[in-house]
Amino acid sequence: MLDQGFVLLVTRQQGVPLHIKYSSSPPPPPPPPPPTTTTTTTTTTTNNNNNNNNNNNNN
């Protein structure tokens, strides 16, 4: 009974019906979100701050 409950929780999280689990077919993994966009935005902000500091020093 405990095992069945655990299987239900796992299948529910992955969004795969119980039928596929019982058929012994591996469920396809969900596509991970692209984290490249977030990293690029952070890098651009840091570069802008450095440029502003250099301009102030020159003045």
N, C-alpha and C positions, 0 to 999 in steps of 0.2 A: 504493500500500500504506500509506504514512504517513497519507494522507487517511482511508482506511477506518478505521484504528486510532483516529484522533482522533474521528471520528464515533461510533464505538462508545463511547468514553469519555464523550462529551457525552450521548449518549442514555442511557447507564447511570446517570449522575448524576441526570438529570431523571426517570428511571423510566419512560421512554416506549419501547415496543418499536421495533425497527428498521423494521418494516413501515410504521408511521406516518411515519417520517422519509423513507422512499423514496417514499411517496405524496405528498410535498410538502405535507403538512398541518401547520400550526403546532401544536406541543404546548401544551396549556393551562398557564399558569404556576401554580406551587403557591401556595396562599393564605398570605400572610405572617402570623406570629403577632402578636396584638395587644400592642403594647408599652405600652399605656396603663396596664395594671394595675401594671407595675413602677414606672412614673413616679409614680403616685399613692401607692404605698407609701413611696417615698423622701421625697416631699414631706411626708407625714403624720409621719414620724419627725423630720424637721427641725423642724416646728412644735412637736412635743411637747418637744423639747430647749429651744427658745426659751422656752416657757411655764415650764418648770422653773427656768430661770435667773432669770426675772423674779420668781418666787415667792421664791427664795432671797434676792434683793436686798431685797425688801419686809420679810422677817423681820429 
